[in-house]
Amino acid sequence: MSAKEKTIEERKAEVLIKLRNYKLVKKEEYEGALAYIVKIPDSQEKAIIWCILDAATVGINAMNTLYKVMDEKSLDHAIVITEGRFTHAVKQGQKKKKIELLPKSFPVFDIFEHDLVPKHEILSEKEREQLLSQYKVEPYQMPQIKATDPAVKVIGAKPGDILKITRKSPTAGEYISYRYVVE
């Protein structure tokens, strides 16, 4: 592999930064991993995107390195990208901390550039309340979308969020629908 060729994990991290509007603060290299320190939009929080390179299985040892780096840099949110699989212990541990494990199927390209994939946005708390009161509904009464949907994963929506989906329509020009994210 040439020096300029990027790994799959690096390309996924760059797509993630672009689609979630993160601002890259610093990129660092560690043994067997790359770390992207990013600033989360609309907050003062920083997060780390941890790319684990060349690992068939990601175990607790790899995560302990991440926890150590998070402590050193005073970060409480992390996103882990790998082409390997996660052990059961890692999956259980991520629930206790603010760690998002991206699946192997996470796209290496911007899925929203495709003509058939509409624009997805997470509603702010204010927009959410306006929508629910306008239609006089509870979130569970709305059409649903799974948290495992690729578009939902890409934008970082979590169960309980409401998405605004904007489609192009030949007759209406633009068609807006809303979906409630469920487990």
HURA-V825837 format. One record per pair of residues at least 12 apart in sequence whose C-alpha atoms are under 7 Angstrom apart, sorted by the first residue. I is the first residue (numbers start at 1). J is the second residue. D is the distance in whole Angstrom. If there is no record, write none. Layout:
i: (I I)
j: (J J)
d: (D D)
This chain:
i: (8 9 9 9 11 12 12 13 15 15 15 16 19 20 21 22 22 22 22 23 23 23 24 24 24 24 25 25 25 32 32 33 33 33 33 34 34 34 35 35 35 35 36 36 36 37 46 47 47 47 47 48 48 48 49 49 49 50 50 50 51 51 51 52 52 53 55 56 56 57 57 57 57 58 58 58 58 59 59 59 60 60 76 77 77 78 78 78 79 79 79 80 80 80 81 81 82 83 84 118 118 118 119 119 119 120 120 120 120 121 121 121 122 122 122 122 122 123 123 123 128 139 142 142 143 143 144 144 144 144 145 145 145 145 146 146 146 147 147 147 147 158 159 159 159 160 160 160 161 161 162 162 162 162 163 163 163 164 164 164 164 165 165)
j: (108 51 81 82 108 107 108 49 108 109 110 154 155 155 41 38 39 40 41 38 39 40 36 37 38 39 37 38 39 52 53 50 51 52 53 50 51 52 48 49 50 51 48 49 50 49 75 75 76 77 78 77 78 79 78 79 80 79 80 81 80 81 82 81 82 82 84 84 85 84 85 86 87 84 85 86 87 86 87 90 89 90 98 98 99 98 99 100 99 100 101 100 101 102 101 102 104 104 104 165 166 167 165 166 167 163 164 165 166 163 164 165 157 161 162 163 164 162 163 164 162 180 179 180 179 180 179 180 181 182 179 180 181 182 181 182 183 159 181 182 183 181 181 182 183 180 181 182 180 181 178 179 180 181 178 179 180 176 177 178 179 177 178)
d: (7 6 6 6 6 7 5 7 7 6 6 7 6 6 6 6 6 5 6 5 5 7 7 6 5 7 5 5 7 6 5 7 5 5 5 6 5 7 6 6 5 6 6 5 7 6 6 6 7 5 5 7 5 6 6 5 6 6 5 6 6 5 6 6 5 6 6 4 6 5 5 6 7 6 6 5 6 6 6 6 7 6 6 5 6 6 5 6 6 5 6 6 5 6 7 6 7 5 7 6 6 5 6 5 7 6 6 5 7 5 5 7 7 7 6 5 6 6 6 7 7 6 6 6 5 6 5 5 6 7 6 6 5 6 6 5 6 6 6 6 5 7 5 5 6 7 5 6 6 5 7 6 5 6 5 5 6 7 6 5 7 5 6)
